[in-house]
Amino acid sequence: MSKVTAEQIAKWKEQYGSVFQLKLDSGEIAYVRQPTTQEIEYASANLMQGKTYTFGITLFKTCQIGGDQIDAKQEAKMRGIAQQMTSIIEVTAVEVEKL
């Protein structure tokens, strides 16, 4: 298991802004950063093909900045990670008002 210090997390936050920790039930931990719009658009090509898990896995592989290296061949772990990756995409609420 990879150990990450509070100092390292603080550096990541300075460098990337938002940082998220993914904890697997196996005890493995991965740290990911907020994806850029360009990275989301790149991964979104998978969504258009109905590949929702591939979308999340692509974001994970792109945005992982530290922690344990999760074996991509362990599909159950990757599916769990893929489901959580969409929750790290931050958006701002915007209201539209017709004038």
N, C-alpha and C positions, 0 to 999 in steps of 0.2 A: 504494500500500500504506500502510495506517495504522500509525503507530508508537506503541507504548504503552510507557511507562516503568515501571521497577520501583516507583517511588513510586505510580503510578496503580494498579498491581496490588495493592500493600499497602493502599491506600485501599479498593479493592473488597473485599479479604479482610476488612477491618474492618467494612465495611458489609453484606456478603452472606455471609460465612463462606467456603465453598468457591468457588473460581474455577477455570475450566478453559479451556485454550487448544485451539482446533481449527485444525489446519494442513491446508490443502487442497494438493493436488499442483500447483495453479496458482500457489502462493506466497502466496495470500491467507490471512489469519489472522483468526479471530473469537474473542472471549472471551465466555464464558457463565458465569452463576452457577448455583448449585444451585436447582432449582425448588422451590416450596413445595408442600405436600400439596394445597392448593386448586388450584394450577396443574396438577398432575399429574392430579387428578380431572377437571378441565375438559378437558384434552387426551385423557384416557382414553375419552371418548365416541367418539372416532375408532376406538379399538381394538375397541370393541364392534361397530362396523360393518365391521371387517376392514381398516381404513385405517391400517396400521402406519406407512407413510411420512408420512401426514398428521399422525399423533400426534407423530412426531419433529420434523417441520417446525414444528408448532404450539409445541412446547416451545422450539425454537431461537428462533423469533420472539419468544416471551415472555421468554426468559432472556438474550438477547444484550445485553451491557453495553458492548461496545466492539470495536475492531478494524475490519477492512474490512467494508463493507456488501456482502453476498453477493447477487447478482442472483437473485431467486426464480424468474425465467424460465429460468435455466440448470438444467434438471431434474437432470442428472447430479450437479452439485454439491450440490443440495438433497437428493437421495437419499443421497449419501455422508454428509452432515451428519445426516440423519434417523437413519441406522443408528447413529451414534455417540452421539446424545442419550440413548438408553436407558442407556448406560454411566455417565452422570453422576448418575443417580438413586441416591443413597446410602441404604442401609438398614443397620440393625444386625442382626447375627445374634442370633436369640432361640431358646432351646430350650424345648420344652414337655415337661413331665413329668407324667404322670397320677399322682395320689397316692391 
